[in-house]
Amino acid sequence: MIDNTRPALPAAQRVAGLGRLFCGKSDGRTRLQRLYQDGSAKIRLPAVQGDPLEVVLINTAGGLTGGDRLGWTIEVGADASASITTQACEKVYRAADDRAETSVGLRVGRGGRIAWLPQETIVFDRAAFARTLDVELAQDAEALLLEATLFGRLAMGERMVQGSFHDRWRVRQGGALIHAEDFRVGPDIAASLRRPAATGGALAVATLLLVSPQAESLLEPARAIVGGPVDGAPVVGGWGGASFWSVGRSGKLLARLCAGDGYQLRKRLVPLVELLNGRAGLPKLWSL
């Protein structure tokens, strides 16, 4: 008798990366204190002359797919300052089963400041992805937080039609919850994004949150960028908005951008980050 049964395929290798960085103020500037990296998660610190400390996160796996797990923890000590970005856009590919997950934990001590400015995440068709951002700020700490997502590699004519995407933020200051949001779409991503209450069909989106006593003074300049002209011409295929709330002795400015593609998104995202990040400006890797 001929046995036509096929042997079971070996389980696919999954990405498992974990990176942790702790920095603090020493001799008048922010310096690395502890560093841990495991698996595909790598951390590099470009040489800089002063604050903020620049940190570059790298996923050496080259992307994520179903079952992959990537986690980052960044802790900034009292009066210290750090700017965090990624080496390149993170790519989330089609998932055969399970989902890819990324978790980020940020902690900032009294008088400290963090700028979480990763480059865009590109989510491909039939991907399954969940991202969490948990932030703990001391009462007088400041933070600039960004997440930008492209639903498909639009320059290549690739759009995300089916799949699942979940973005979860929790931000606390002095132990009190000051910002919480959950954005979830799927399984029919394209139909969900076409709804006016979602993105109105825009496939490139970004959310920025500034927690700072200076947030209110930046509201009108931010609105001019979010909804104003680009290179002297009206914004095409995109929209956005910005709002401010008082939070204790501080405040928070929330801005959202939507655009037809990543190029149009960056036209407004870059000047907005430069405005909200003050003297630190744009991460150097963004302009390479």
C-alpha positions in Angstrom: 0.0 0.0 0.0 1.3 3.5 -0.9 1.2 6.0 2.0 0.2 9.3 0.5 0.2 11.2 3.8 2.6 14.0 3.9 4.8 14.6 6.9 3.9 17.6 9.0 5.8 20.8 8.2 8.1 22.1 10.9 6.8 25.1 12.8 7.9 28.4 11.3 10.5 30.3 13.3 9.1 33.4 15.0 10.6 36.7 15.8 11.1 37.3 19.5 12.9 40.6 20.3 13.2 42.6 23.5 15.1 45.8 24.1 15.5 47.9 27.2 17.3 51.1 27.8 17.7 53.2 30.9 19.3 56.7 30.8 19.8 59.5 33.3 21.4 62.8 33.9 25.1 62.8 34.7 27.8 65.5 34.5 25.3 67.9 32.9 23.9 65.7 30.1 21.9 62.6 29.5 23.9 59.4 29.5 23.3 55.7 29.0 23.0 53.8 32.3 21.8 50.4 31.4 21.2 48.6 28.1 19.6 45.2 27.4 18.9 43.6 24.0 17.7 40.2 23.1 16.8 38.4 19.9 16.0 40.6 16.9 15.8 43.8 19.0 18.9 46.0 18.7 19.6 49.5 20.1 22.1 51.9 18.8 23.1 55.4 20.2 24.6 57.8 17.6 27.2 60.2 18.9 25.7 63.6 19.8 27.2 66.7 21.4 24.4 67.3 24.0 20.9 66.5 25.0 18.7 64.9 24.0 20.2 61.4 24.0 19.5 59.9 20.6 18.3 56.3 20.5 17.8 54.2 17.4 15.7 51.0 17.6 16.4 48.2 15.0 14.4 45.0 14.3 17.0 42.9 12.6 14.3 40.4 11.4 13.4 43.0 8.7 9.7 42.9 9.4 7.0 41.2 11.4 4.4 38.5 10.6 1.9 36.4 12.5 3.2 35.1 15.8 6.1 37.6 16.0 6.6 39.5 19.2 8.7 42.7 19.7 9.0 44.7 22.9 10.7 48.0 23.8 11.1 49.6 27.2 12.7 53.0 27.6 13.2 54.7 31.0 14.4 58.4 31.2 15.6 59.5 34.6 15.0 62.8 36.4 15.9 65.9 34.4 17.1 63.7 31.5 16.0 63.9 27.9 15.9 61.3 25.1 14.7 61.1 21.5 13.7 57.7 20.2 13.3 56.7 16.6 13.7 53.6 14.4 16.3 52.8 11.7 13.6 52.4 9.0 9.9 51.9 8.6 8.6 48.8 10.3 6.9 46.4 7.9 4.1 44.0 8.9 3.5 41.2 6.4 0.7 38.8 5.6 -0.1 36.5 8.5 -0.8 32.8 7.9 -2.1 32.5 11.5 -1.9 34.4 14.8 -0.9 38.1 14.8 2.2 40.1 15.1 2.5 42.2 18.3 4.6 45.2 19.3 4.6 46.6 22.9 6.3 49.8 24.0 6.7 51.0 27.6 8.0 54.5 28.3 8.9 55.8 31.7 10.0 59.4 32.4 11.1 60.8 35.8 10.6 64.3 37.3 11.7 67.1 35.0 12.5 64.6 32.2 11.4 64.6 28.6 11.0 61.9 26.0 10.2 62.1 22.2 8.9 58.8 20.9 9.3 59.3 17.1 9.4 56.0 15.2 9.3 56.0 11.4 6.1 54.8 9.8 4.7 51.3 10.1 3.7 49.8 6.8 0.9 47.2 7.1 0.5 44.8 4.1 -2.6 43.1 2.9 -3.9 40.3 5.1 -1.6 41.3 7.9 -2.7 40.9 11.5 -1.1 43.4 13.9 -1.6 44.7 17.4 0.5 47.6 18.9 0.4 48.9 22.4 1.9 52.1 23.8 2.0 52.5 27.6 3.5 55.7 29.0 4.2 56.7 32.7 5.2 60.3 33.3 6.2 62.0 36.5 3.9 65.0 37.4 6.2 67.5 35.7 7.6 65.3 32.9 7.0 66.0 29.2 6.5 63.7 26.2 6.0 63.9 22.5 4.5 60.7 21.2 4.0 59.7 17.5 2.6 56.7 15.7 2.2 56.8 11.9 0.7 54.0 9.8 0.5 53.3 6.1 -2.1 50.7 5.1 -0.2 49.2 2.1 2.9 50.2 0.2 1.1 52.8 -1.9 4.0 53.8 -4.1 4.1 50.1 -5.4 0.3 50.0 -5.9 -0.2 47.8 -2.9 -3.2 48.4 -0.6 -4.3 46.7 2.5 -7.8 45.3 1.8 -8.2 42.5 4.4 -6.6 41.9 7.8 -6.7 43.3 11.3 -5.1 46.2 13.0 -5.3 47.4 16.6 -3.5 50.4 18.1 -3.8 51.0 21.9 -2.5 53.9 23.8 -2.5 54.5 27.6 -0.7 57.6 29.0 -0.5 58.5 32.7 1.0 61.5 34.4 1.5 61.5 38.2 -0.3 58.2 38.3 -3.5 59.6 36.7 -4.7 58.5 33.3 -4.6 61.5 31.0 -5.0 59.9 27.6 -6.5 56.6 26.3 -7.5 55.4 22.9 -8.1 52.3 20.9 -8.2 52.2 17.1 -9.3 48.8 15.7 -10.2 47.9 12.1 -10.8 44.6 10.3 -11.4 42.2 8.8 -12.5 44.4 5.9 -9.9 47.1 6.3 -10.7 48.9 3.1 -14.4 49.2 3.8 -13.7 50.4 7.4 -11.3 53.1 6.4 -13.7 54.5 3.8 -16.2 55.5 6.5 -16.2 59.2 7.4 -15.8 58.4 11.1 -12.6 56.5 10.3 -10.2 58.1 7.7 -12.6 58.8 4.9 -10.6 56.5 2.6 -7.2 57.9 3.5 -4.6 55.1 3.7 -1.8 57.1 5.5 -2.5 58.2 9.1 -0.6 59.6 12.0 -1.4 60.6 15.6 0.8 62.9 17.7 0.4 63.7 21.4 2.3 66.4 23.2 2.2 66.5 27.0 3.8 69.8 28.1 3.1 73.1 29.7 3.9 74.7 26.3 1.3 72.6 24.5 -1.4 75.3 24.5 0.9 77.9 22.9 1.6 75.5 20.0 -2.0 74.8 19.2 -2.6 77.5 16.6 0.8 76.9 14.8 0.0 73.1 14.8 -3.4 73.8 13.3 -1.9 75.9 10.6 0.3 72.9 9.6 -2.3 70.2 9.9 -5.0 72.0 7.8 -2.9 74.6 6.0 -1.4 74.6 2.5 1.6 72.4 1.5 4.2 74.2 -0.6 1.7 77.0 -1.3 -1.0 74.6 -2.5 -4.1 73.3 -0.7 -3.8 69.9 1.0 -4.9 67.2 -1.6 -6.4 63.9 -0.5 -5.8 64.5 3.2 -7.2 66.2 6.3 -6.5 66.5 10.0 -7.1 68.3 13.2 -5.5 69.4 16.5 -7.0 70.1 19.9 -5.8 71.1 23.4 -6.8 70.1 26.9 -5.6 71.3 30.3 -4.2 68.4 32.4 -3.4 69.4 36.0 -0.5 71.9 35.8 0.3 70.8 32.3 -1.6 70.3 29.1 -1.9 68.0 26.1 -2.1 68.7 22.4 -3.5 66.0 20.2 -3.1 66.1 16.4 -4.2 63.7 13.8 -3.2 63.6 10.1 -4.7 61.6 7.2 -3.5 61.5 3.7 -3.7 59.6 0.4 -0.2 58.2 0.7 3.0 58.3 2.7 4.5 61.1 0.7 1.6 63.5 1.3 1.5 62.5 5.0 5.2 63.4 5.5 4.7 66.8 3.9 2.7 67.8 7.0 4.1 65.3 9.5 7.7 66.6 9.2 7.0 70.3 10.0 4.6 69.3 12.7 7.2 67.1 14.5 9.8 69.9 14.1 7.3 72.4 15.7 6.3 70.1 18.6 9.8 68.8 19.3 11.3 72.3 19.9 15.1 72.7 19.6 15.6 68.9 19.2 13.8 69.1 15.9 13.5 66.1 13.6 15.4 62.8 14.2 18.4 62.8 11.8 17.5 59.4 10.4 14.2 60.8 9.1 16.1 62.9 6.5 18.4 60.1 5.2 
